């Protein structure tokens, strides 16, 4: 198993709390923890009807609860009831384009919601570690293709990225409080563009391709030359657990990148790889105007060197493999009578295999 030191996480006195467990990353983390037999609880909004959470159909040993992280008193009662040892905070408004439509809600959830969780952890003596998932988009991006390192400047350019910079400010504030009070060990985790089976969020590339296939409608693709650090969702999640283990051992890490290996794929390359490796081939219409629509960055590179050095964390999927794996997940669900749980557990099993016996994608 490549999750170094996982026994330390498994021996916690209390459960791991995953906020946002009904979201895409949260559902994958919940299933991974279930597979590793690590006790867990979840706090999140009600899952959407077409969510991966509902597709998998969870059967927890302990009850998850629906709730809003913006309701401080309700969150504090939840912490007092379940007394978690570790908090992995994923709950957020995660969509860049949606943040333009709902900027106030985005800041409220991503900044003040995080502050509520950090303060609940501070007031709950059982909590040893808090890991907050932020984003690679917190860095000041001058479009120079320079891979971002943890020490680089933070600066948002849109409501989403700016709110996540605010999240990082809250993390730093509560880290200082914890050092004074000897409270929980707190850190931020910054991942790239996560992909994988089951994501059905709007305005995301692969979910748009899947929707186009299901509805037999054209898929409009803009900015095909833009690139991103694409990674299979299980890669950063395994890194999160390794970082949690390090934090439990007392290592002081303000923030850590979890990015993919290799040169970033462009949007157009992702579309080609997805279509060439599955029968899910909707008609794609490229609408490149020659100028980047000023809503998202054109280039974004993440340097994962620190996580590799400190944790010996190694991504198990290349960027191309991550796209192929996602295509196969959807093909298995839509065309091969496989359940979402079965398809997801196949990917988790691949994560847990030693690298030398990994299945070959070629």
Number of C-alpha atoms within 10 A of each C-alpha: 11 17 20 17 16 17 12 14 20 17 11 16 14 18 23 26 25 25 27 26 29 27 25 23 23 23 26 26 24 24 20 22 17 16 12 15 10 17 21 23 21 26 24 21 17 14 17 13 9 12 17 24 24 16 15 18 12 14 9 14 10 12 12 19 15 16 17 18 26 18 13 17 12 13 21 18 12 17 23 15 9 17 19 26 24 28 27 25 23 25 27 23 20 19 16 19 17 16 20 14 11 13 18 13 14 26 22 17 21 29 23 20 22 25 23 20 24 25 16 21 28 21 15 18 15 20 24 23 25 27 26 25 24 27 22 27 28 24 24 16 22 11 11 10 13 13 14 22 18 19 10 12 11 20 17 17 17 18 23 27 28 23 27 29 23 23 26 25 15 19 24 17 13 21 23 14 15 16 12 9 10 12 21 28 24 26 24 24 25 22 27 25 17 21 23 25 27 27 23 19 17 13 12 15 18 24 19 20 26 22 17 19 17 13 10 12 13 15 18 15 17 17 19 17 16 18 21 24 24 26 28 28 23 24 22 27 21 26 27 27 20 24 27 27 23 20 21 20 12 12 13 13 15 17 23 24 26 29 30 29 19 10 13 21 18 19 19 17 17 23 19 14 16 24 19 13 16 17 14 21 18 19 15 16 11 13 11 14 9 8 8 15 12 9 12 16 17 21 19 24 24 25 21 24 19 16 20 16 10 14 17 15 23 22 22 24 23 17 23 19 18 26 27 22 22 24 24 22 24 23 20 18 18 15 11 11 9 15 16 22 17 14 19 22 16 13 18 18 13 17 21 17 14 11 15 6 8 14 9 6 10 4
